[in-house]
Structure formats: structure tokens, C-alpha cells
């Protein structure tokens, strides 16, 4: 027997529905009633399927129809195809409703320790079927992946986007950057502590190409000082906190990061000119997925609570 090509467009989805209905109902008449079709239309469609397959699918008897061995085989596959299509419909509906899906978030330092965990927890309470992926990197490293659609949004201190086309930003709340050190740091014993005094100690700073690093260096130069020479460059918040906690290093951290770690605390040296806005960076010309839109809603709600606290 020649190979049968069922993907050439002759076999229709209605043929599968009809054959399964006939097998379930045990008669062409009852299948027609079940599908709310005229019996001649069902009979004609069954003949079409049998002609396409080149075999008889049912034997006719006085009490209805019985599947042949070809009919049993074809009905089994038809059921599987229809079940997969139903599941596909349910999945698409779930994705559209935000019941299931994936949201990928690129994070910077600010917002990663309080805002983001709270928003994720709230999202997972509402939509446990959504998978949340969090990836940490510098802003410059994340922008190409955002534009390519590999990540849905970047959360953190809002960096200037300048000539970067295709981006938009949404401010969520303001959070100062604070200079921090461990409890018991020798600098805390110095009266009238100034930025110049802190240059006597090692520092851990963001990478050189980051906006925060540039702003911090401007703070030093505005005070007639050279930036620290004894330093470590690091973007990992866990490493920064550990270095500050276990050594005499000074770091610049978002206020909520500094205040939620019992081993470190802000120093009384303000950074007035360093920008404070925390928010999300999004693609300007691509609508958020349903999952990303729900994540944004929770970020906004949790940010409002933080700002009001």
C-alpha cells in the first residue's frame, strides 16, 4: 500500500472531530445529532475520510457502526490530535490571561533586595503558574538582551539612556545611595567625618563603566579629591556586603540594602548629587507579555508601599 500523506491539506480538522464522534456515538445518525449536522453531511464527510485513507473505517450493521482495525487505529490518533489541540488552546488562554508563562528580569543593585522579592512573592501568590527568572548584570550588559527580547525588563537605579534608542523608563520610587561600613569601623570614631577622611580606608566600588561609578567619581572630584586608589570593583551585592562586613572597606549601596543588613550601617557622609530614582527600563516598541505586565503591576504596588513607609 502506498504511503498516505495526511499533511497535504485534504484531511481537515472537522474530519477528525467527525470520526471520533461516530466512534463515540456508535452510529452515523447519533453522531449527526451530537454534532448538530444533517445525516447526509456526516455520511458524505465519512466517505471523504475513507477515500483519503483508502480504507474502510467502520462496518455498517443494523444497530449502528463498528470500527474496523483501520478505524480503531485512526480514531486513536484522532483523539490524540484533538486532545493536543485542546491543550494548546488552554495553554494559549493561560498565557493570554497571565495564568502561566515566564518573566525574565535583569536586576541592578537597587531594588533587588526589598522591592523585587516582595513583588515576586506577590506575583507567585496570585499566579503560581508563572515562572520568574532573575539575572544580575550591569546595565550596559543587559540592554542588548532587553532589546533582543531575552529579558523582559531591567529593574534598578535608572541609568541615563541618552542616545540608546528603543528604550523607555518608568520611575517607581526614590532611594538614596549611602556610604556604608561595618559596625565598629574605625571611621565611626572620627569626629566631623568627611569624604576625605574615608579615603584612608579601602573601598569596594561598582565597575568603571557603570553610571553609579561615574557619579561617585564626580562626587570626589567636586570635593577636590581623587577617587580611591585602594579599591575592589564588584557588581555582586552578596560579595560587596561580605567585604564591607568583614573588612574596613567602604561601599556605596542603596539605602534599603544598607538598612536591611544588621552587620553594616550608613555613614554620616551624604551623597546629595547621586541620583535616587529606582525604576524599570523597558523596550519602547514592544508590548510587555502578559506575565511581564503582571510583574510590572506588582512592582508598582510594592514600590508604592515602600515609598509610603
Buried (B, 14 or more C-beta within 10 A) or exposed (E): EEEEEEEEEEBEEEBBBBBBBBBEBBBBBBBBBBBEBEBEEBBEBBEBBBEBBEBEBBEEEEEBBEBBEBBEBBBEEBBEBBEEEEEEEEEEEBBEEBBBBEBBBBBBBBBBBBBBEBBBEBBBEEBEEBEBEBBBBBBEBBBEBBBEEEBBBBBBBBBEBEEBEEBEBBEBBBBBBBBBBBEEBEBEEEEEBEBEBBBEBBBBBBEEEBBBBEBBBEBBEEEEBEBBEEBBEBBEBEEBBBBBBEBBBBBBBBBBBBBEBEEBBBBEBBBEEBBBBBBBBBBEEEEBBBBBEBBBBBBBEBBEEBEEE
